[in-house]
């Protein structure tokens, strides 16, 4: 049976340090059930590129955590939820975030203002980045439909003024969501009704739909 040595790992781009030992340990566990060396190396590479996906794997978790610790910021952003993103304390204004907690985006308020105040770089892409989930959220179990469109508008309006970006349209997120909703209704009307028929008995659903279709810019 072929062994995965530190030399082999280095030849495959793994850096020196603690991570080599953890990769060898993970390889040994994989070799117990898979004798193909190329398969094992491919799996290790998958862990390195997307460690967040292996945090629940008992044999890969320790290696995955070390990959993240070494600065795989893409993995952090991909793995964490909005409520558990990690920020440096000196660049997070918790008080300002709490003041905007009803907007659903207090974390964005909390870390953007300190970054700008301390002249830290904030990168804005010069291409559209709005995307919608393939499957829309289900009917709220408590019957309360949040006014997401107003939350988006409040946050984006603040961002436009804070960053002095007059070209930023605060209604862009709502318009994209409305377009996606209409497309879903037209292409799958029966499935859409089956999924949301309970909303007919929820008063806040009517307010949500009115705002989505008539309360934001066209």
C-alpha positions in Angstrom: 0.0 0.0 0.0 1.4 3.4 -1.0 2.0 5.8 1.9 1.5 9.6 1.8 4.7 11.2 3.1 5.4 14.7 4.0 7.6 15.0 0.9 4.7 13.9 -1.3 2.4 16.4 0.3 5.0 19.2 -0.2 5.3 18.3 -3.9 1.5 18.7 -4.0 1.6 22.2 -2.7 1.1 21.7 1.1 3.1 24.2 3.2 5.5 23.3 6.0 4.3 23.3 9.6 1.6 21.7 11.7 -0.7 21.2 8.7 1.7 18.6 7.1 1.3 16.3 10.1 -2.5 16.8 10.2 -2.6 16.0 6.4 -0.6 12.9 6.9 -2.8 11.8 9.8 -5.9 12.4 7.7 -4.3 10.5 4.8 -3.6 7.5 7.0 -7.3 7.4 8.0 -8.4 7.5 4.3 -5.9 4.8 3.4 -7.6 2.4 5.8 -10.6 2.2 3.4 -9.1 3.5 0.1 -5.7 2.3 -1.1 -5.6 4.5 -4.1 -3.0 7.2 -3.4 -4.3 9.6 -6.1 -7.8 9.4 -4.6 -6.4 10.3 -1.1 -4.4 13.2 -2.5 -7.5 14.5 -4.3 -9.6 14.2 -1.2 -7.0 16.1 0.8 -7.0 18.8 -1.8 -10.7 19.1 -1.5 -10.3 19.7 2.2 -7.7 22.4 1.6 -9.9 24.2 -0.9 -13.2 23.9 0.9 -12.4 23.1 4.6 -15.8 24.3 5.8 -17.5 21.3 4.1 -15.4 18.9 6.2 -15.8 20.3 9.7 -18.3 17.6 10.5 -16.1 14.8 9.2 -14.3 13.2 12.3 -11.3 12.2 10.2 -10.9 15.5 8.4 -12.2 18.1 10.9 -8.8 18.8 12.6 -7.1 19.3 9.2 -10.0 21.5 8.0 -9.8 23.7 11.1 -6.1 24.2 10.5 -6.7 25.1 6.8 -9.1 27.8 8.0 -6.8 29.0 10.7 -4.0 29.5 8.1 -6.1 32.2 6.4 -8.5 30.6 4.0 -10.9 33.6 4.2 -13.0 32.3 1.3 -13.8 29.2 3.5 -14.8 31.4 6.4 -17.1 33.5 4.3 -18.6 30.4 2.6 -19.0 28.3 5.8 -20.3 30.8 8.3 -23.8 32.1 8.5 -24.5 35.9 8.7 -25.1 35.5 12.4 -21.7 33.9 13.0 -19.3 35.9 10.8 -16.0 36.8 12.4 -14.8 40.3 12.6 -11.8 42.0 14.3 -13.0 43.7 17.4 -11.3 47.1 16.6 -13.3 47.2 13.3 -16.7 46.4 14.7 -19.0 49.0 16.3 -21.3 46.8 18.3 -23.3 49.8 19.7 -24.0 51.1 16.2 -25.0 47.6 15.1 -27.4 47.3 18.0 -29.0 50.6 17.0 -29.8 49.1 13.6 -30.8 45.6 14.8 -34.3 45.9 13.4 -33.0 46.3 9.9 -31.9 42.6 9.8 -28.4 43.8 8.8 -26.9 45.1 12.1 -23.6 43.3 11.3 -23.2 45.3 8.1 -23.8 48.6 9.9 -21.5 47.4 12.7 -18.4 46.7 10.7 -18.7 49.0 7.7 -18.6 52.3 9.6 -15.4 51.5 11.5 -13.7 50.3 8.3 -14.5 53.6 6.6 -13.6 55.7 9.7 -10.2 54.0 10.0 -9.6 54.2 6.2 -9.5 50.5 5.8 -10.2 49.2 2.2 -13.7 48.3 1.3 -14.0 46.7 -2.1 -17.1 47.2 -4.2 -17.4 45.1 -7.4 -18.1 47.0 -10.6 -20.5 44.3 -11.8 -24.0 43.2 -10.5 -23.8 40.7 -7.6 -27.4 40.3 -6.7 -28.6 36.7 -6.9 -31.7 35.0 -5.6 -32.1 31.5 -4.1 -33.5 28.9 -6.5 -36.0 28.0 -3.9 -37.8 30.8 -2.1 -38.4 30.7 1.7 -41.5 28.9 2.9 -44.4 30.4 4.8 -43.3 31.8 8.2 -44.3 29.4 10.9 -45.4 32.3 13.2 -47.4 33.9 10.4 -45.3 37.1 10.4 -43.9 38.2 7.1 -40.9 40.5 7.7 -40.7 43.7 5.6 -37.5 42.7 3.9 -37.9 45.3 1.2 -37.9 48.1 3.6 -34.9 46.6 5.5 -32.9 46.3 2.2 -33.9 49.9 1.3 -32.8 51.3 4.7 -29.5 49.5 4.6 -28.6 50.3 1.0 -29.7 53.9 1.4 -27.4 54.3 4.4 -24.6 52.5 2.5 -25.0 54.9 -0.5 -24.8 58.0 1.7 -22.0 56.6 4.0 -19.8 55.6 1.0 -20.8 58.6 -1.1 -22.0 56.4 -4.0 -24.9 58.2 -5.6 -25.0 55.5 -8.3 -26.1 52.8 -5.7 -29.8 52.1 -6.1 -31.5 51.3 -2.7 -34.3 49.5 -4.5 -32.1 47.2 -6.6 -32.4 44.2 -4.3 -36.2 44.5 -4.1 -36.5 44.8 -7.9 -34.3 41.7 -8.4 -36.4 39.8 -5.8 -39.7 40.9 -7.5 -38.4 39.8 -10.9 -37.4 36.4 -9.5 -40.8 36.0 -7.7 -42.8 36.8 -10.8 -40.7 34.4 -12.9 -41.3 31.6 -10.4 -45.1 32.3 -10.3 -45.3 32.2 -14.1 -43.2 29.1 -14.6 -44.6 27.0 -11.8 -48.0 28.4 -10.8 -49.4 25.2 -9.3 -46.3 24.4 -7.2 -46.2 28.0 -6.1 -49.8 28.0 -4.9 -49.3 24.6 -3.1 -46.3 26.0 -1.3 -47.9 29.3 -0.2 -51.6 28.7 0.1 -51.4 29.0 3.9 -50.3 32.6 3.4 -53.9 33.4 2.3 -54.8 33.3 6.0 -51.9 35.5 7.2 -52.6 39.2 7.2 -49.0 40.2 7.1 -48.5 38.3 3.9 -50.8 40.8 2.0 -48.7 43.7 3.4 -45.5 41.9 2.2 -46.9 41.3 -1.3 -48.2 44.9 -1.6 -44.7 46.3 -0.6 -42.9 43.8 -2.9 -45.0 44.8 -6.0 -46.0 48.4 -5.4 -43.9 49.8 -2.6 -40.5 49.8 -4.3 -39.1 51.5 -7.4 -39.9 50.0 -10.8 
